[in-house]
Amino acid sequence: MKGPEKLYKTTIVIWSEYHPNESGVEIDRLTEDAMGGESYCSKEETVAVEGKALSKDPDWDGTDFFGAGDDDGDEDEDEDEDETNGEEVES
């Protein structure tokens, strides 16, 4: 499968009084802290990266996160069908 032609790369710098990885803090909490004033966001930059520049970008690892191989993009659908002859099972 062919990868994306163009992606948007967003760089965000957030200053906090705690180490998020050591504290078990997820990225959404870190951004919420910055939005609420508990941490400080000093930079937010978004750039389009496309074509050959995408494969050469040092931050791009080629991860396929757009539902490749899944025709409808719903990855959870198959997980709900488990030896029930196609019937959905409540999780």
Backbone torsions as a table, in degrees:
resi	resn	phi	psi	omega
1	MET	NA	138.3	-179.6
2	LYS	-78.0	138.8	-179.8
3	GLY	-76.6	178.4	-179.3
4	PRO	-67.5	145.6	178.0
5	GLU	-78.2	-31.6	-174.3
6	LYS	-149.1	134.3	174.5
7	LEU	-131.9	159.8	176.4
8	TYR	-106.8	126.0	-178.4
9	LYS	-104.3	120.6	180.0
10	THR	-112.5	126.5	177.4
11	THR	-110.0	126.1	-179.1
12	ILE	-127.4	130.8	176.5
13	VAL	-112.8	118.8	179.9
14	ILE	-122.4	128.0	178.1
15	TRP	-100.4	130.4	179.2
16	SER	-139.5	166.3	179.5
17	GLU	-90.5	7.2	179.8
18	TYR	-136.5	158.7	177.3
19	HIS	-90.3	109.9	-173.5
20	PRO	-60.7	-37.8	-178.9
21	ASN	-68.1	-42.2	-179.8
22	GLU	-73.0	-23.9	-179.4
23	SER	-90.8	-5.0	-178.2
24	GLY	72.1	24.2	-178.1
25	VAL	-86.5	130.1	176.8
26	GLU	-80.3	161.5	-176.3
27	ILE	-61.3	-34.1	180.0
28	ASP	-65.3	-36.0	177.6
29	ARG	-67.6	-39.3	179.2
30	LEU	-61.8	-43.7	179.2
31	THR	-69.3	-36.4	176.4
32	GLU	-61.9	-40.4	177.8
33	ASP	-62.1	-40.8	179.3
34	ALA	-66.3	-40.1	179.3
35	MET	-68.9	-31.1	-177.7
36	GLY	-89.6	-4.0	178.0
37	GLY	93.0	-0.7	178.6
38	GLU	-79.5	-22.4	173.3
39	SER	-131.1	174.9	-175.6
40	TYR	-127.4	128.5	176.4
41	CYS	-99.9	112.6	-177.4
42	SER	-97.6	-11.1	-177.8
43	LYS	-155.6	137.8	171.3
44	GLU	-144.9	119.3	-177.0
45	GLU	-139.2	133.5	177.0
46	THR	-124.0	131.5	177.9
47	VAL	-132.6	147.7	174.8
48	ALA	-84.7	133.4	177.2
49	VAL	-123.6	124.5	-175.8
50	GLU	-142.0	165.4	176.9
51	GLY	59.7	-139.1	-178.0
52	LYS	-64.2	-28.6	179.5
53	ALA	-62.4	-31.6	179.8
54	LEU	-64.4	-48.8	-178.7
55	SER	-69.1	-21.2	179.8
56	LYS	-93.9	-8.2	-178.7
57	ASP	-66.1	128.7	-177.3
58	PRO	-65.2	-19.0	180.0
59	ASP	-91.6	-12.4	-177.9
60	TRP	-91.1	121.5	-179.0
61	ASP	-105.6	8.3	177.1
62	GLY	80.6	9.8	-179.2
63	THR	-57.8	135.6	178.2
64	ASP	-98.4	102.6	-176.0
65	PHE	-119.2	18.7	-178.2
66	PHE	-108.0	26.8	176.8
67	GLY	73.8	36.1	179.8
68	ALA	-59.1	138.1	178.0
69	GLY	82.0	-1.1	-179.9
70	ASP	-115.5	107.7	-172.6
71	ASP	-58.8	-37.5	-176.6
72	ASP	-103.1	-1.1	177.6
73	GLY	78.6	1.6	-179.7
74	ASP	-98.6	96.8	-176.0
75	GLU	-73.5	-24.8	-175.6
76	ASP	-77.2	-19.2	-174.3
77	GLU	-59.0	-46.4	-178.3
78	ASP	-68.1	-29.7	-179.9
79	GLU	-67.3	-27.1	-179.2
80	ASP	-80.1	-15.1	179.2
81	GLU	-98.2	105.2	-176.7
82	ASP	-134.4	97.9	178.4
83	GLU	50.9	40.7	179.1
84	THR	-122.5	25.4	-179.2
85	ASN	54.9	39.8	175.6
86	GLY	87.5	-4.0	179.5
87	GLU	-81.0	142.0	179.0
88	GLU	-71.8	142.5	177.6
89	VAL	-113.2	131.6	179.8
90	GLU	-71.5	131.5	-177.7
91	SER	-83.2	NA	NA
